[in-house]
Amino acid sequence: IETWIDDWMEPARELSRLGVPAVLMSGRSYGAAFDYVSFDDEGAGRALLRHLEGAGCGRLGLVTLTTALSPLARFLIDEAARCGFRQVDLIDVAHDPSFDPAVALAVQERRHAWEAREEPQFFAQRLVEGYLARGARPDCLFGINDYASAGAWLALSGRGLRVPEDVSLVGLSEGGAVFRAVTGRTLSGAAKDTARLSTTATEVLLMKI
């Protein structure tokens, strides 16, 4: 089961109550009744932040796609503060006055359902465009996934800002296919082997049956 923030909390509890074997592709958020397979997003994010800070990045913009602050985004904000960034800006729906939360939630729900997969990068693009239009001048942008990074690149290039000459761009990546398809480039950051994650989760589940 692929999980998103709290989306699978109640179903996960019901599976546990019924004794149904399950493996969650998630952090350990649902108790000891389940086995978990996940990436070390926090470790990868920490390494990227330290690299950016060491390269002289003072003002960081964190691009997310959610209507609520995810545990990973919260960790990255705290870690950026520990790394010594001069300023950390959260680029999300809650900080963009132009967005209708109902529209944002609809996009998020479609993404969760693996529908309309071409839309999230344009959603992220609009968030970053609004951020830049309000006068923000970041040294670097950090995309929390491929869609966020692709949208950030579209927004930067649309304003004539070059990557990495004018603004650095890094991100956590689910393989990079979306970013390459949208931009024709590769992304500096930490790539996840999603195929291996799925295979490992299947192997663990088969051992439980």
C-alpha positions as CSV (number, residue, x, y, z in Angstrom):
1,I,0.0,0.0,0.0
2,E,1.4,3.4,-1.0
3,T,0.5,5.9,1.7
4,W,0.1,9.7,1.7
5,I,0.3,11.6,5.0
6,D,-2.9,10.5,6.8
7,D,-4.8,9.1,3.8
8,W,-4.4,5.5,4.9
9,M,-4.7,5.9,8.7
10,E,-8.2,4.5,9.0
11,P,-7.9,1.7,6.4
12,A,-4.6,0.7,8.0
13,R,-6.2,0.4,11.4
14,E,-9.0,-1.7,9.8
15,L,-6.6,-4.0,8.1
16,S,-4.8,-4.5,11.4
17,R,-8.1,-5.2,13.2
18,L,-9.0,-7.9,10.5
19,G,-5.6,-9.5,10.6
20,V,-5.0,-8.9,6.9
21,P,-1.3,-9.0,6.0
22,A,-0.1,-5.6,4.6
23,V,3.2,-3.9,3.8
24,L,3.1,-0.1,3.8
25,M,5.3,2.0,1.6
26,S,5.6,4.7,4.2
27,G,7.4,5.9,7.2
28,R,6.5,4.1,10.5
29,S,3.4,6.1,11.1
30,Y,0.8,3.4,11.6
31,G,2.1,1.4,14.5
32,A,3.9,-1.9,15.0
33,A,1.1,-4.0,13.4
34,F,2.6,-3.4,9.9
35,D,5.8,-4.0,8.1
36,Y,7.3,-0.9,6.3
37,V,9.4,-0.3,3.3
38,S,10.5,3.2,2.6
39,F,13.2,5.5,1.4
40,D,15.4,7.6,3.8
41,D,14.0,10.9,2.5
42,E,15.1,12.6,5.7
43,G,18.7,11.4,5.3
44,A,18.7,12.4,1.6
45,G,17.2,15.8,2.3
46,R,19.7,16.5,5.1
47,A,22.6,15.7,2.7
48,L,21.2,18.0,0.0
49,L,20.6,20.9,2.5
50,R,24.1,20.6,3.9
51,H,25.5,20.7,0.3
52,L,23.5,23.8,-0.5
53,E,24.5,25.6,2.7
54,G,28.2,24.7,2.1
55,A,27.9,26.1,-1.5
56,G,26.8,29.5,-0.1
57,C,23.0,29.3,-0.4
58,G,21.6,31.7,2.2
59,R,17.9,31.9,1.2
60,L,16.1,28.7,0.5
61,G,12.6,28.1,-1.0
62,L,11.0,24.7,-0.2
63,V,8.5,23.8,-2.9
64,T,5.7,21.3,-1.8
65,L,2.4,20.3,-3.4
66,T,0.3,19.7,-0.3
67,T,-2.4,21.7,1.5
68,A,-1.0,20.7,4.9
69,L,2.5,20.5,6.1
70,S,3.8,17.0,5.6
71,P,6.2,15.3,8.2
72,L,8.9,15.4,5.6
73,A,8.4,19.1,4.8
74,R,8.4,19.9,8.5
75,F,11.7,17.9,8.9
76,L,13.3,19.8,6.0
77,I,12.4,23.2,7.4
78,D,13.8,22.3,10.9
79,E,16.9,20.8,9.3
80,A,17.5,23.9,7.1
81,A,17.4,26.0,10.3
82,R,19.9,23.7,11.9
83,C,22.2,24.0,8.8
84,G,22.3,27.7,9.2
85,F,20.3,29.1,6.2
86,R,19.7,32.8,6.6
87,Q,16.0,32.4,5.5
88,V,13.7,29.4,4.6
89,D,10.5,30.1,2.7
90,L,7.8,27.5,2.4
91,I,6.2,27.6,-1.0
92,D,2.9,25.8,-0.7
93,V,-0.9,26.5,-0.8
94,A,-1.1,27.8,2.7
95,H,1.4,30.6,1.9
96,D,-0.1,31.6,-1.5
97,P,-3.1,33.9,-1.1
98,S,-4.2,33.4,-4.8
99,F,-5.2,29.8,-4.4
100,D,-8.6,28.4,-3.6
101,P,-8.0,25.6,-1.1
102,A,-10.8,23.5,-2.7
103,V,-9.1,23.6,-6.1
104,A,-5.7,22.8,-4.5
105,L,-7.3,19.9,-2.6
106,A,-8.8,18.5,-5.8
107,V,-5.4,18.5,-7.5
108,Q,-3.9,16.8,-4.5
109,E,-6.6,14.1,-4.4
110,R,-6.1,13.4,-8.2
111,R,-2.4,13.0,-7.6
112,H,-3.0,10.6,-4.8
113,A,-5.3,8.6,-7.0
114,W,-2.6,8.5,-9.7
115,E,-4.9,10.3,-12.1
116,A,-4.1,13.3,-14.3
117,R,-0.5,12.8,-13.5
118,E,0.5,15.6,-15.9
119,E,-1.1,18.3,-13.7
120,P,1.0,18.6,-10.5
121,Q,4.0,20.1,-12.1
122,F,1.9,23.0,-13.4
123,F,0.3,23.4,-10.0
124,A,3.8,23.7,-8.6
125,Q,4.7,26.1,-11.4
126,R,1.9,28.5,-10.4
127,L,2.9,28.3,-6.7
128,V,6.5,29.3,-7.5
129,E,5.4,32.0,-10.0
130,G,3.3,33.5,-7.2
131,Y,6.2,33.3,-4.8
132,L,8.5,35.1,-7.2
133,A,5.9,37.7,-8.2
134,R,5.7,38.7,-4.5
135,G,9.3,39.8,-4.7
136,A,11.1,36.7,-3.3
137,R,14.7,36.3,-4.4
138,P,15.9,32.9,-3.3
139,D,19.4,31.6,-3.8
140,C,18.1,28.1,-4.3
141,L,14.9,26.1,-4.6
142,F,14.3,22.6,-3.2
143,G,11.6,20.5,-4.7
144,I,10.1,17.9,-2.4
145,N,9.5,15.6,-5.4
146,D,9.9,15.5,-9.2
147,Y,6.6,17.4,-9.8
148,A,7.6,20.2,-7.5
149,S,11.1,20.5,-9.0
150,A,9.7,20.5,-12.6
151,G,7.2,23.2,-11.7
152,A,9.9,25.2,-10.1
153,W,12.1,25.0,-13.2
154,L,9.2,26.1,-15.4
155,A,8.5,29.1,-13.2
156,L,12.2,30.1,-13.1
157,S,12.7,29.7,-16.8
158,G,9.5,31.7,-17.5
159,R,11.0,34.6,-15.7
160,G,14.3,34.4,-17.5
161,L,16.2,33.0,-14.5
162,R,18.8,30.4,-15.3
163,V,19.5,27.2,-13.4
164,P,22.0,27.0,-11.8
165,E,23.6,30.3,-12.8
166,D,20.9,32.6,-11.2
167,V,19.0,30.2,-8.9
168,S,20.1,26.7,-7.8
169,L,17.5,23.9,-8.0
170,V,17.7,20.5,-6.3
171,G,15.2,18.0,-5.2
172,L,14.1,14.6,-4.0
173,S,13.3,12.5,-7.1
174,E,11.2,9.5,-7.9
175,G,13.6,8.6,-10.8
176,G,13.6,11.9,-12.6
177,A,11.3,10.8,-15.6
178,V,8.8,13.7,-15.0
179,F,11.5,16.3,-14.6
180,R,13.3,15.1,-17.8
181,A,10.0,15.0,-19.8
182,V,9.0,18.5,-18.7
183,T,12.4,20.3,-18.9
184,G,14.6,18.1,-21.1
185,R,17.2,18.1,-18.3
186,T,18.3,16.1,-15.4
187,L,17.9,17.2,-11.8
188,S,20.6,17.5,-9.2
189,G,19.5,15.8,-6.1
190,A,18.6,12.4,-4.6
191,A,16.9,9.8,-6.8
192,K,14.7,7.0,-5.5
193,D,14.7,3.5,-7.0
194,T,11.0,3.1,-6.9
195,A,11.1,-0.2,-8.8
196,R,13.3,-1.7,-6.2
197,L,11.1,-0.3,-3.4
198,S,8.0,-2.0,-5.0
199,T,9.9,-5.3,-5.5
200,T,11.1,-5.3,-1.9
201,A,7.6,-4.5,-0.6
202,T,6.2,-7.4,-2.6
203,E,8.8,-9.8,-1.4
204,V,8.1,-8.9,2.3
205,L,4.3,-9.3,1.7
206,L,4.8,-12.8,0.1
207,M,6.8,-13.9,3.2
208,K,3.8,-12.8,5.4
209,I,1.2,-14.8,3.4
